[in-house]
Amino acid sequence: MNCVSRILPLLRDRPGQLALWTERDGVLSFRNFGDLCARAQALATAEGLRPGDPVLLLAQPGQLLYAAISGFLALGIPVVFVEPWMPGRMIEHLVNITRPKA
């Protein structure tokens, strides 16, 4: 089961309910979370990414990161998350072993 299948009913049935809160970004409703996921999916599609094409994400934890992860996973695009504070050699190693398409 794709983890996104658990989010889809909430996007449909509870659009105004709290989906995510972070100290930095504040409150995000399921409606707005769905919109961010759709934007990430549109970007992936525009870049020619297909199911199975790994993507490397280097970002601070927050609304955009979580929406991108959810949107990409819903398309079957595996996500490799790299924390910005990781040493450069570790990031380089991850790039070498995962060969991300984006």
Z-matrix of the N, CA and C atoms (Angstrom, degrees):
N
C 1 1.447
C 2 1.526 1 108.99
N 3 1.295 2 116.36 1 129.98
C 4 1.455 3 121.54 2 175.07
C 5 1.529 4 107.55 3 -73.49
N 6 1.324 5 116.63 4 131.54
C 7 1.469 6 120.27 5 -177.37
C 8 1.522 7 112.50 6 -58.31
N 9 1.315 8 117.45 7 -23.70
C 10 1.463 9 121.24 8 -178.98
C 11 1.525 10 110.67 9 -67.85
N 12 1.323 11 117.75 10 -25.87
C 13 1.460 12 119.72 11 179.98
C 14 1.531 13 111.56 12 -61.30
N 15 1.318 14 117.63 13 -21.60
C 16 1.465 15 120.82 14 177.16
C 17 1.531 16 111.34 15 -80.55
N 18 1.318 17 117.58 16 -20.78
C 19 1.461 18 121.56 17 -179.19
C 20 1.533 19 111.23 18 -87.39
N 21 1.321 20 117.21 19 -34.02
C 22 1.465 21 121.14 20 -173.94
C 23 1.527 22 114.23 21 -53.43
N 24 1.344 23 119.45 22 -46.18
C 25 1.473 24 117.65 23 178.60
C 26 1.526 25 112.82 24 -61.77
N 27 1.312 26 117.52 25 -32.84
C 28 1.459 27 120.82 26 179.45
C 29 1.530 28 111.07 27 -70.14
N 30 1.322 29 116.82 28 -37.03
C 31 1.463 30 120.55 29 176.65
C 32 1.528 31 110.33 30 -61.71
N 33 1.316 32 115.33 31 -37.57
C 34 1.468 33 120.87 32 -177.53
C 35 1.531 34 111.62 33 -80.77
N 36 1.328 35 117.34 34 -45.44
C 37 1.464 36 121.55 35 -169.67
C 38 1.529 37 114.93 36 -91.97
N 39 1.325 38 117.30 37 -20.28
C 40 1.467 39 120.21 38 -175.32
C 41 1.534 40 111.52 39 -136.31
N 42 1.313 41 117.98 40 54.29
C 43 1.467 42 120.28 41 -173.04
C 44 1.534 43 114.73 42 -60.00
N 45 1.302 44 117.89 43 -31.20
C 46 1.457 45 120.21 44 -178.31
C 47 1.515 46 114.96 45 -90.13
N 48 1.318 47 116.58 46 -5.44
C 49 1.467 48 120.98 47 -177.13
C 50 1.523 49 111.14 48 -78.41
N 51 1.320 50 115.18 49 154.02
C 52 1.458 51 121.97 50 177.62
C 53 1.527 52 110.90 51 -60.20
N 54 1.317 53 116.28 52 123.36
C 55 1.464 54 121.99 53 176.44
C 56 1.516 55 110.67 54 -102.02
N 57 1.328 56 115.57 55 -37.74
C 58 1.460 57 120.15 56 -172.77
C 59 1.520 58 108.97 57 -156.48
N 60 1.323 59 114.91 58 141.75
C 61 1.457 60 120.34 59 173.90
C 62 1.514 61 107.36 60 -136.61
N 63 1.310 62 115.61 61 131.94
C 64 1.459 63 120.74 62 171.58
C 65 1.518 64 107.38 63 -130.38
N 66 1.306 65 115.65 64 151.16
C 67 1.455 66 120.01 65 -179.51
C 68 1.524 67 111.08 66 -60.62
N 69 1.319 68 115.87 67 -39.43
C 70 1.466 69 120.02 68 -177.81
C 71 1.522 70 112.65 69 -73.48
N 72 1.342 71 117.81 70 -42.88
C 73 1.469 72 121.46 71 -172.92
C 74 1.523 73 114.39 72 -99.60
N 75 1.320 74 117.90 73 -18.89
C 76 1.460 75 120.94 74 -178.44
C 77 1.516 76 112.71 75 83.77
N 78 1.334 77 115.28 76 -146.68
C 79 1.466 78 123.12 77 -172.36
C 80 1.525 79 111.28 78 -88.63
N 81 1.332 80 114.80 79 141.75
C 82 1.462 81 121.60 80 174.56
C 83 1.524 82 107.69 81 -134.97
N 84 1.333 83 116.94 82 124.43
C 85 1.467 84 121.36 83 178.19
C 86 1.526 85 109.44 84 -80.06
N 87 1.330 86 114.98 85 165.70
C 88 1.464 87 118.78 86 176.05
C 89 1.527 88 110.99 87 -62.67
N 90 1.332 89 118.17 88 -35.28
C 91 1.465 90 120.74 89 177.71
C 92 1.535 91 110.17 90 -60.36
N 93 1.323 92 115.97 91 -49.24
C 94 1.463 93 119.54 92 -179.10
C 95 1.530 94 112.24 93 -69.88
N 96 1.325 95 116.21 94 -33.70
C 97 1.460 96 119.74 95 175.59
C 98 1.527 97 109.87 96 -62.89
N 99 1.332 98 116.11 97 -44.09
C 100 1.465 99 120.36 98 177.41
C 101 1.518 100 112.17 99 -61.32
N 102 1.335 101 116.24 100 -39.02
C 103 1.467 102 120.08 101 177.57
C 104 1.529 103 111.10 102 -63.12
N 105 1.337 104 116.94 103 -43.20
C 106 1.462 105 120.31 104 178.09
C 107 1.532 106 111.49 105 -64.58
N 108 1.331 107 116.24 106 -39.42
C 109 1.476 108 120.08 107 177.08
C 110 1.528 109 110.28 108 -61.62
N 111 1.327 110 116.50 109 -43.54
C 112 1.465 111 121.15 110 179.94
C 113 1.524 112 110.83 111 -63.27
N 114 1.328 113 117.50 112 -38.48
C 115 1.470 114 120.33 113 177.79
C 116 1.523 115 110.41 114 -64.47
N 117 1.328 116 116.67 115 -41.49
C 118 1.466 117 119.70 116 178.00
C 119 1.525 118 110.65 117 -63.53
N 120 1.318 119 116.82 118 -40.74
C 121 1.460 120 120.78 119 178.25
C 122 1.529 121 111.41 120 -65.02
N 123 1.308 122 117.12 121 -41.25
C 124 1.468 123 120.43 122 178.75
C 125 1.528 124 110.27 123 -63.00
N 126 1.314 125 116.77 124 -40.28
C 127 1.459 126 120.81 125 177.68
C 128 1.533 127 110.54 126 -63.75
N 129 1.321 128 116.49 127 -44.98
C 130 1.466 129 120.55 128 179.27
C 131 1.523 130 111.05 129 -60.62
N 132 1.323 131 116.20 130 -43.79
C 133 1.462 132 121.10 131 179.71
C 134 1.529 133 110.87 132 -65.18
N 135 1.328 134 116.27 133 -42.35
C 136 1.472 135 120.40 134 179.09
C 137 1.520 136 111.67 135 -63.68
N 138 1.317 137 116.64 136 -30.42
C 139 1.469 138 121.41 137 178.77
C 140 1.529 139 112.18 138 -83.09
N 141 1.332 140 116.56 139 -1.47
C 142 1.456 141 120.28 140 177.78
C 143 1.521 142 114.63 141 81.45
N 144 1.328 143 117.30 142 16.52
C 145 1.462 144 119.66 143 178.95
C 146 1.516 145 110.48 144 -74.13
N 147 1.326 146 114.76 145 143.78
C 148 1.463 147 121.60 146 -178.06
C 149 1.521 148 109.43 147 -127.80
N 150 1.329 149 117.56 148 164.48
C 151 1.460 150 119.22 149 176.47
C 152 1.534 151 110.37 150 -53.30
N 153 1.307 152 115.15 151 134.23
C 154 1.461 153 120.92 152 -179.59
C 155 1.517 154 113.87 153 95.11
N 156 1.344 155 118.33 154 -15.88
C 157 1.466 156 121.22 155 178.03
C 158 1.529 157 109.11 156 -78.42
N 159 1.324 158 118.23 157 113.49
C 160 1.465 159 118.85 158 -179.08
C 161 1.526 160 112.23 159 -70.35
N 162 1.324 161 114.58 160 146.81
C 163 1.456 162 122.96 161 178.70
C 164 1.523 163 107.94 162 -124.67
N 165 1.309 164 116.13 163 136.80
C 166 1.455 165 121.94 164 176.45
C 167 1.519 166 108.56 165 -101.66
N 168 1.322 167 116.43 166 124.28
C 169 1.459 168 121.18 167 178.90
C 170 1.522 169 108.75 168 -112.93
N 171 1.306 170 115.62 169 124.95
C 172 1.457 171 123.00 170 177.19
C 173 1.516 172 106.22 171 -119.80
N 174 1.326 173 116.33 172 102.66
C 175 1.465 174 119.36 173 -175.52
C 176 1.518 175 110.23 174 -159.95
N 177 1.315 176 114.23 175 158.41
C 178 1.454 177 120.47 176 171.61
C 179 1.528 178 108.33 177 -70.62
N 180 1.325 179 118.60 178 145.21
C 181 1.464 180 119.41 179 174.26
C 182 1.520 181 110.66 180 -58.03
N 183 1.314 182 115.90 181 134.93
C 184 1.459 183 120.67 182 179.90
C 185 1.510 184 111.25 183 173.68
N 186 1.315 185 115.04 184 -175.98
C 187 1.465 186 121.19 185 -175.36
C 188 1.519 187 113.18 186 -57.46
N 189 1.312 188 117.81 187 -46.09
C 190 1.463 189 120.36 188 -178.10
C 191 1.525 190 111.83 189 -65.12
N 192 1.310 191 116.67 190 -39.94
C 193 1.467 192 119.96 191 178.84
C 194 1.522 193 110.88 192 -63.56
N 195 1.337 194 117.05 193 -48.23
C 196 1.464 195 119.81 194 -177.91
C 197 1.527 196 111.46 195 -64.99
N 198 1.323 197 116.73 196 -36.82
C 199 1.469 198 119.94 197 177.68
C 200 1.526 199 110.77 198 -68.51
N 201 1.321 200 117.07 199 -40.28
C 202 1.468 201 120.03 200 178.61
C 203 1.522 202 110.51 201 -63.38
N 204 1.322 203 116.69 202 -44.90
C 205 1.470 204 120.14 203 178.66
C 206 1.523 205 109.91 204 -59.09
N 207 1.322 206 116.93 205 -49.09
C 208 1.473 207 120.52 206 -178.55
C 209 1.520 208 111.62 207 -63.42
N 210 1.330 209 116.97 208 -44.15
C 211 1.464 210 120.35 209 -179.86
C 212 1.512 211 112.14 210 -63.53
N 213 1.326 212 117.04 211 -43.51
C 214 1.464 213 120.34 212 179.76
C 215 1.528 214 111.31 213 -66.62
N 216 1.336 215 116.98 214 -44.11
C 217 1.461 216 119.47 215 179.66
C 218 1.523 217 111.32 216 -61.55
N 219 1.332 218 116.70 217 -36.22
C 220 1.464 219 120.26 218 178.44
C 221 1.521 220 111.53 219 -62.80
N 222 1.331 221 117.12 220 -27.65
C 223 1.463 222 121.84 221 177.65
C 224 1.536 223 112.47 222 -88.29
N 225 1.322 224 116.95 223 -1.76
C 226 1.465 225 120.07 224 -177.96
C 227 1.518 226 113.14 225 82.75
N 228 1.326 227 116.02 226 19.02
C 229 1.465 228 121.50 227 -179.49
C 230 1.523 229 108.28 228 -96.07
N 231 1.321 230 118.25 229 115.43
C 232 1.466 231 119.83 230 179.15
C 233 1.527 232 110.90 231 -68.62
N 234 1.319 233 115.18 232 143.17
C 235 1.458 234 121.54 233 -176.92
C 236 1.524 235 109.77 234 -115.78
N 237 1.320 236 115.58 235 129.74
C 238 1.460 237 122.41 236 171.65
C 239 1.523 238 105.36 237 -107.88
N 240 1.316 239 116.15 238 114.26
C 241 1.453 240 120.89 239 -178.37
C 242 1.519 241 109.32 240 -95.02
N 243 1.321 242 115.48 241 126.04
C 244 1.454 243 121.97 242 178.73
C 245 1.516 244 107.96 243 -115.77
N 246 1.302 245 116.07 244 122.83
C 247 1.461 246 120.23 245 178.66
C 248 1.527 247 108.90 246 -75.13
N 249 1.314 248 117.92 247 134.76
C 250 1.469 249 120.98 248 -175.62
C 251 1.524 250 113.92 249 -59.30
N 252 1.308 251 117.69 250 -23.32
C 253 1.464 252 120.56 251 -177.89
C 254 1.524 253 112.92 252 -89.66
N 255 1.336 254 117.09 253 3.04
C 256 1.468 255 119.99 254 177.13
C 257 1.522 256 109.90 255 -68.23
N 258 1.337 257 116.94 256 145.99
C 259 1.470 258 119.15 257 176.23
C 260 1.530 259 110.91 258 -60.82
N 261 1.327 260 116.00 259 145.01
C 262 1.459 261 122.00 260 -178.27
C 263 1.515 262 113.46 261 -55.23
N 264 1.321 263 117.97 262 -39.13
C 265 1.475 264 120.30 263 -179.15
C 266 1.525 265 111.22 264 -65.49
N 267 1.344 266 117.26 265 -31.78
C 268 1.457 267 120.67 266 178.39
C 269 1.535 268 110.05 267 -71.80
N 270 1.320 269 116.29 268 -40.81
C 271 1.469 270 120.29 269 176.80
C 272 1.522 271 109.82 270 -63.07
N 273 1.323 272 116.52 271 -43.85
C 274 1.466 273 120.68 272 178.02
C 275 1.526 274 111.19 273 -59.82
N 276 1.329 275 116.82 274 -40.63
C 277 1.469 276 121.11 275 178.14
C 278 1.534 277 110.32 276 -62.13
N 279 1.327 278 117.23 277 -44.29
C 280 1.464 279 120.61 278 178.86
C 281 1.521 280 111.82 279 -62.41
N 282 1.310 281 116.39 280 -40.30
C 283 1.467 282 120.61 281 177.34
C 284 1.525 283 109.94 282 -62.14
N 285 1.320 284 116.54 283 -43.09
C 286 1.466 285 120.65 284 -178.63
C 287 1.524 286 112.86 285 -65.70
N 288 1.327 287 117.76 286 -37.14
C 289 1.471 288 118.54 287 -176.89
C 290 1.525 289 113.27 288 -87.08
N 291 1.341 290 117.81 289 -24.26
C 292 1.463 291 119.41 290 -178.72
C 293 1.520 292 113.71 291 -97.85
N 294 1.328 293 117.23 292 -22.24
C 295 1.464 294 122.30 293 -179.05
C 296 1.523 295 111.65 294 47.06
N 297 1.357 296 117.39 295 60.95
C 298 1.472 297 119.39 296 -177.41
C 299 1.526 298 111.75 297 -64.56
N 300 1.325 299 115.03 298 147.78
C 301 1.465 300 121.88 299 176.45
C 302 1.522 301 110.92 300 -81.80
N 303 1.311 302 116.27 301 -20.77
C 304 1.469 303 121.51 302 179.09
C 305 1.509 304 108.74 303 -152.13
